[in-house]
């Protein structure tokens, strides 16, 4: 299979391949986070803390819907990376077009569900009445960008699956710059407040979706998108849902527990909501680092599984975990050292800053623990074993977190009682993943599923001549 412009992560020095793939993802994730961070920054500085709180209280609702479908779509990323590693051009093409069809269908569905449930969802979250109308307006406008958001996220997943982590980065940089310009225009020049911030974000999302589609349509390899070929292929869709559904449900579990957290935070008043919103933007730096390593190790695991290089999977996991842990510790120390100026950058309100720094003091020392969860679950997901990861996450993160909110926080009416549940649930979940990774038979089960494919490969894990010819015949010709 022709692999022009992609990273050969089934060959070469592992740590170099991981970092070469990781850094564009990290920088790209940073720019993606800037979408909402710029909204919060501009609104906090030019509109006020009430509007900032209104925007902040909508994040968990958007994530609940979007992360579910993006999680399902991640099954396509795993499938594409495996087919790509195996050199199966025909199924790469089928998986790509099925993924795009899924992104369109899910984008429309998310928009419809979001608009229909916006008011009742905010009431369920107990959003204070003084910020309710602004929160609803922001949320309703934001949902109109869901189709573009889904197309962009799925398109990015396709490119990363075949080893291209740079193109999504370039697109995000351009889109983020556009978002900043539009935010300043619609909020500062034209004082539209939260509505202006939402419109700016939607327009930027549409722009990024157009760019990612253009990149895929201009490709010459098997992952090229042709509009007339966009459809659901039953076998591919079945595999996508089998792998992606548990991941989507896992994302929903996170979002549901975070919704309960947000509802509890809302009961502490506007200052606490604003502090939680700002803290979420600052603490997102950690999740960008850990999440980027998670994406890198999932693609690495998937491609090497497709190429039947099983020892390389485990070696890559060890190296990725080590680099991730030290990276998180380094970033945590920086966040801790500069917590005061970071909060002051978003708001001048001393009460909000004090509450936010309180939250940070509790969370920062324990961030490194989450690296074990993300790296081990990413490796296991990359070979197609996702159900066990979902069960561990459900029990360790969601059930325990909800239990903490129900049985502990009401008897200790302060924000510290709420925040401490995060490091506690991380620790328990990380231990469970370590035990399962070391003692579970996840790789043996994955290898046993792959055995029927071995006849198509020679003893050196290279595609046989017959398979090569079949792959070459399935290449989509350039228009």
C-alpha positions in Angstrom: 0.0 0.0 0.0 1.3 3.4 -0.9 1.9 5.4 2.3 3.1 8.8 1.1 3.0 11.4 3.8 2.3 8.9 6.7 4.5 7.9 9.6 5.9 4.4 9.5 5.1 3.5 13.1 5.4 -0.2 12.5 9.1 0.3 11.9 12.0 2.2 13.4 13.0 3.3 16.9 9.9 3.2 19.0 10.4 6.3 21.2 11.2 8.4 18.2 8.1 7.2 16.3 5.9 7.8 19.3 7.1 11.3 19.9 7.0 12.2 16.2 3.4 11.1 16.2 2.6 12.6 19.6 3.8 16.2 19.3 1.5 17.2 16.4 -1.4 15.6 18.3 -0.5 17.5 21.4 -0.1 20.9 19.7 -3.3 20.2 17.7 -5.2 19.3 20.9 -3.9 22.5 22.4 -5.3 24.6 19.6 -8.6 22.6 19.7 -8.9 23.5 23.4 -8.3 27.1 22.6 -11.7 27.2 20.8 -13.6 27.1 24.2 -10.7 28.7 26.1 -10.8 31.8 23.9 -14.6 32.0 24.4 -14.1 31.9 28.2 -11.2 34.4 28.1 -12.9 37.0 25.9 -16.2 36.7 27.8 -14.6 36.8 31.2 -12.6 39.9 30.3 -15.0 41.8 28.2 -18.5 40.7 29.4 -18.3 39.6 33.0 -18.2 36.6 35.4 -21.9 35.9 35.1 -21.6 35.4 31.4 -18.4 33.4 32.0 -20.3 31.1 34.4 -23.1 30.8 31.8 -20.7 29.5 29.1 -18.9 27.2 31.6 -22.0 25.5 32.7 -22.8 24.3 29.2 -19.6 22.4 28.6 -20.6 19.1 30.2 -23.9 19.0 28.3 -22.2 19.4 24.9 -19.6 16.8 25.9 -22.2 14.3 26.8 -23.6 14.1 23.3 -20.5 14.8 21.3 -18.2 12.5 23.2 -20.6 9.6 22.8 -20.6 9.8 19.0 -16.9 10.6 18.8 -16.3 7.6 21.0 -18.2 5.4 18.7 -16.4 6.9 15.7 -13.1 6.0 17.4 -13.9 2.4 16.5 -13.3 3.4 12.9 -9.9 4.8 13.8 -8.9 1.5 15.4 -10.2 -0.5 12.4 -8.5 1.8 9.8 -5.2 1.6 11.7 -5.4 -2.2 11.8 -6.2 -2.5 8.1 -3.6 0.1 7.2 -0.9 -1.8 9.2 -2.0 -5.0 7.4 -1.7 -3.4 4.0 -5.4 -4.0 3.2 -6.3 -1.1 0.9 -9.8 -2.3 0.0 -11.0 -2.4 3.5 -9.2 0.9 4.4 -11.3 2.6 1.7 -14.5 1.0 2.9 -13.8 1.9 6.5 -13.0 5.5 5.6 -16.3 6.0 3.6 -18.3 4.3 6.3 -16.7 6.6 8.9 -17.6 9.7 6.9 -21.2 8.5 6.5 -21.4 7.9 10.3 -20.1 11.4 11.0 -22.8 13.0 8.9 -25.6 10.9 10.4 -24.4 11.4 14.0 -23.8 15.2 13.4 -27.4 15.6 12.4 -28.7 13.5 15.2 -26.6 15.3 17.9 -27.9 18.7 16.6 -31.5 17.5 16.8 -31.2 15.9 20.3 -29.3 18.9 21.6 -31.8 21.5 20.5 -34.7 19.5 21.7 -33.3 18.9 25.2 -31.3 22.1 25.8 -33.8 23.8 28.2 -34.7 20.7 30.2 -31.0 19.7 30.5 -30.0 23.1 31.9 -32.9 22.9 34.4 -31.8 19.4 35.4 -28.4 20.8 36.0 -29.9 23.4 38.4 -28.3 26.3 36.5 -28.9 29.4 38.5 -31.7 31.6 37.1 -29.5 34.7 36.8 -27.3 33.0 34.2 -29.9 30.6 32.7 -31.0 32.6 29.7 -27.4 33.2 28.5 -26.5 29.6 29.0 -29.4 28.5 27.0 -28.7 30.9 24.1 -25.0 29.8 24.0 -26.0 26.2 24.0 -28.6 26.5 21.3 -26.2 28.3 18.9 -23.4 25.9 19.7 -25.4 22.9 18.7 -25.7 24.2 15.1 -22.0 23.4 14.7 -22.3 19.7 15.6 -22.4 18.4 12.1 -19.1 20.2 11.2 -17.6 19.1 14.6 -18.4 15.4 13.9 -17.0 15.6 10.3 -13.8 17.2 11.6 -13.3 14.8 14.5 -13.9 11.7 12.3 -11.7 13.1 9.6 -9.0 13.8 12.1 -9.3 10.2 13.4 -8.9 8.8 9.8 -5.7 10.8 9.2 -4.2 9.8 12.6 -5.1 6.2 12.0 -2.9 6.1 8.9 -0.1 8.0 10.7 -0.7 11.6 9.6 -0.9 13.7 12.8 0.5 16.8 11.1 -2.4 17.8 8.8 -5.0 18.0 11.7 -2.5 20.2 13.5 -2.2 22.7 10.5 -5.9 22.8 10.1 -6.5 23.5 13.8 -3.9 26.3 13.9 -5.7 28.1 11.0 -9.1 27.4 12.5 -8.1 28.6 16.0 -6.7 31.8 14.6 -10.0 32.4 12.8 -11.9 31.6 16.0 -9.9 34.2 18.0 -10.5 36.9 15.3 -14.2 36.1 15.1 -14.5 36.1 19.0 -13.0 39.5 19.2 -15.2 40.8 16.4 -18.5 39.3 17.6 -17.9 40.0 21.3 -15.8 43.1 21.5 -16.5 45.0 18.2 -20.1 43.9 17.9 -21.2 43.4 21.5 -23.2 40.2 21.1 -21.9 38.7 24.3 -22.3 34.9 24.7 -24.1 34.6 21.4 -21.2 36.2 19.6 -18.8 33.7 21.2 -21.0 30.8 20.1 -21.3 32.0 16.5 -17.5 32.5 16.3 -17.0 28.9 17.4 -19.6 27.4 15.0 -18.1 29.3 12.0 -14.6 28.1 13.0 -15.8 24.5 13.2 -17.4 24.7 9.8 -14.2 26.0 8.4 -12.1 23.2 9.9 -14.6 20.5 8.6 -14.3 21.9 5.1 -10.5 21.8 5.3 -10.3 18.2 6.6 -12.7 17.0 3.9 -10.7 18.8 1.3 -7.5 17.0 2.5 -9.2 13.6 2.4 -10.7 14.2 -1.0 -7.3 15.2 -2.5 -5.4 12.1 -1.1 -4.0 9.6 -3.6 -3.9 6.7 -1.2 -6.7 4.2 -0.3 -8.0 6.5 2.4 -9.1 9.0 -0.2 -12.7 10.2 0.2 -15.0 10.3 -2.9 -18.4 11.7 -2.3 -20.2 9.1 -4.4 -18.7 6.3 -2.3 -19.9 7.6 1.1 -22.1 5.0 2.4 -22.4 2.4 5.2 -20.7 -0.9 4.6 -22.4 -3.4 6.8 -19.4 -5.4 7.9 -17.3 -2.3 8.5 -20.2 -0.6 10.4 -20.6 -3.8 12.5 -16.9 -3.7 13.5 -17.0 0.0 14.1 -19.9 -0.3 16.5 -18.4 -3.4 18.2 -15.2 -1.4 19.0 -16.6 2.1 19.2 -19.8 1.5 21.2 -18.1 0.6 24.4 -15.8 3.6 23.9 -18.8 5.8 23.3 -20.5 4.5 26.4 -17.3 5.1 28.4 -17.3 8.7 27.2 -21.0 9.0 28.3 -20.1 7.6 31.7 -17.4 10.3 32.1 -19.8 12.9 31.0 -22.7 11.8 33.2 -20.5 11.8 36.3 -19.2 15.2 35.2 -22.8 16.4 34.8 -23.5 15.4 38.4 -20.3 17.2 39.4 -21.4 20.3 37.5 -24.8 20.1 39.1 -23.2 20.0 42.6 -20.8 22.8 41.7 -23.8 24.9 40.5 -25.3 24.7 44.0 -22.3 26.5 45.5 -23.1 29.7 43.5 -21.8 31.9 40.7 -18.2 32.4 42.1 -17.6 28.7 42.4 -19.1 28.0 38.9 -16.8 30.6 37.4 -13.8 29.2 39.3 -14.6 25.7 38.1 -14.9 27.0 34.6 -11.5 28.6 34.7 -10.0 25.7 36.4 -11.3 23.4 33.7 -9.5 25.5 31.0 -6.2 25.4 32.9 -6.4 21.8 33.9 -7.2 20.9 30.3 -3.5 21.2 29.6 -2.9 18.0 31.5 -5.6 16.2 29.6 -4.2 17.4 26.4 -0.8 15.8 27.2 -2.3 12.5 28.5 -4.9 12.3 25.8 -2.4 12.9 23.1 -0.2 10.1 24.4 -3.4 7.9 24.5 -4.2 8.6 20.9 -0.6 7.9 19.9 -0.4 4.6 21.7 -3.8 3.5 20.3 -2.7 4.1 16.7 0.7 2.6 17.5 -1.0 -0.5 19.0 -3.5 -0.8 16.1 -1.0 -0.6 13.3 1.5 -3.0 14.9 -1.4 -5.4 15.7 -2.4 -5.3 12.0 1.3 -6.0 11.1 1.4 -8.8 13.7 4.2 -7.2 15.6 3.0 -8.1 19.1 6.2 -7.7 21.0 6.5 -4.2 19.6 3.1 -3.4 21.1 4.1 -4.1 24.6 7.5 -2.5 24.3 5.9 0.6 22.8 3.4 0.7 25.7 6.2 0.7 28.3 8.1 3.5 26.6 4.9 5.6 26.1 3.9 5.2 29.7 7.3 6.3 31.0 7.4 9.4 28.8 3.8 10.3 29.6 4.3 10.1 33.4 7.4 12.3 33.4 5.7 14.7 31.0 2.6 15.0 33.2 4.8 15.6 36.3 6.6 18.4 34.5 3.4 20.1 33.4 1.9 19.7 36.9 4.8 21.5 38.5 4.4 24.4 36.1 0.7 24.7 36.7 1.3 24.6 40.4 4.0 27.3 40.3 2.0 29.7 38.1 -1.6 29.1 39.4 -2.1 32.7 40.6 -1.2 34.4 37.3 -3.1 31.8 35.3 -6.4 32.4 37.1 -5.8 36.2 37.0 -5.5 35.9 33.3 -9.2 34.9 33.1 -10.6 37.2 35.8 -9.8 39.9 38.3 -12.3 38.7 40.9 -10.3 37.7 44.0 -13.0 35.4 45.3 -13.1 33.4 42.1 -9.2 33.2 42.1 -9.1 32.0 45.7 -11.6 29.2 45.1 -9.9 28.1 41.8 -6.5 27.9 43.4 -8.0 25.8 46.2 -9.2 23.3 43.6 -5.8 23.2 41.9 -3.9 22.5 45.1 -6.0 19.3 45.6 -5.8 18.0 42.1 -2.3 18.8 40.8 -0.2 16.4 42.9 -2.2 13.4 41.5 -2.4 14.1 37.8 0.4 11.6 36.9 -1.8 8.7 38.1 -4.1 9.2 35.1 -1.3 8.4 32.7 -1.6 4.7 33.7 -5.4 4.7 32.8 -5.0 6.4 29.5 -1.9 4.5 28.2 -3.0 1.0 29.2 -6.6 1.5 28.0 -5.3 3.0 24.7 -3.1 0.0 24.0 -5.9 -2.5 24.8 -8.3 -0.5 22.7 -5.8 -0.5 19.8 -6.0 -4.2 19.4 -9.8 -4.2 19.5 -10.3 -5.2 23.2 -12.6 -2.5 24.5 -15.3 -4.0 26.6 -13.0 -4.7 29.6 -11.7 -1.2 29.5 -15.2 0.2 29.6 -16.2 -2.0 32.6 -13.1 -0.9 34.5 -13.8 2.8 33.8 -17.5 2.4 34.6 -16.7 0.9 38.0 -13.6 2.9 38.9 -14.5 6.3 37.7 -18.3 6.7 37.3 -19.8 4.5 40.0 -17.3 5.5 42.7 -17.6 9.2 41.7 -21.3 9.2 41.8 -21.3 7.3 45.1 -19.0 10.0 46.5 -21.3 12.8 45.3 -24.3 11.1 46.8 -23.0 9.8 50.1 -20.1 12.1 51.1 -20.4 15.6 49.6 -23.9 16.3 51.1 -22.4 15.8 54.6 -19.4 18.1 54.0 -20.8 21.2 52.3 -17.6 22.6 50.8 -16.0 22.5 47.3 -12.9 20.6 48.6 -15.1 17.6 49.5 -16.2 17.5 45.9 -12.8 18.0 44.3 -11.0 15.3 46.3 -13.1 12.6 44.6 -11.1 13.0 41.4 -7.7 11.8 42.7 -9.4 9.1 44.7 -11.2 7.6 41.7 -8.1 7.9 39.5 -6.0 6.0 41.9 -8.5 3.1 42.2 -9.1 2.9 38.4 -5.3 3.0 37.7 -4.7 0.1 40.0 -7.4 -1.9 38.2 -5.9 -1.1 34.8 -2.4 -2.1 35.9 -3.6 -5.4 37.2 -5.7 -6.1 34.0 -2.9 -5.1 31.7 -0.3 -7.3 33.5 -2.6 -10.3 34.3 -5.4 -10.2 31.8 -5.3 -12.2 28.6 -6.3 -9.2 26.3 -3.5 -9.7 23.8 -3.9 -13.5 23.6 -7.6 -13.0 22.8 -6.8 -10.4 20.2 -4.2 -12.7 18.6 -6.6 -15.6 18.5 -9.1 -13.4 16.5 -6.4 -12.5 14.0 -5.1 -16.1 13.3 -7.3 -16.6 10.2 -5.6 -13.7 8.6 -2.1 -15.2 8.9 -2.5 -17.2 5.7 -2.4 -13.9 3.8 1.0 -13.0 5.3 4.5 -14.5 5.1 6.7 -15.4 8.1 8.3 -12.0 8.1 4.9 -10.2 8.6 5.0 -8.8 5.1 2.0 -8.9 2.8 2.4 -11.7 0.3 2.7 -11.0 -3.4 -0.9 -12.1 -4.0 -2.2 -9.8 -1.3 0.0 -7.0 -2.6 -1.5 -7.3 -6.0 -5.0 -7.4 -4.6 -4.3 -4.3 -2.5 -2.8 -2.4 -5.4 -5.9 -3.2 -7.5 -8.1 -1.7 -4.9 -6.3 1.7 -4.9 -8.7 4.5 -5.8 -7.5 6.2 -9.0 -6.8 9.9 -9.0 -9.5 12.0 -10.5 
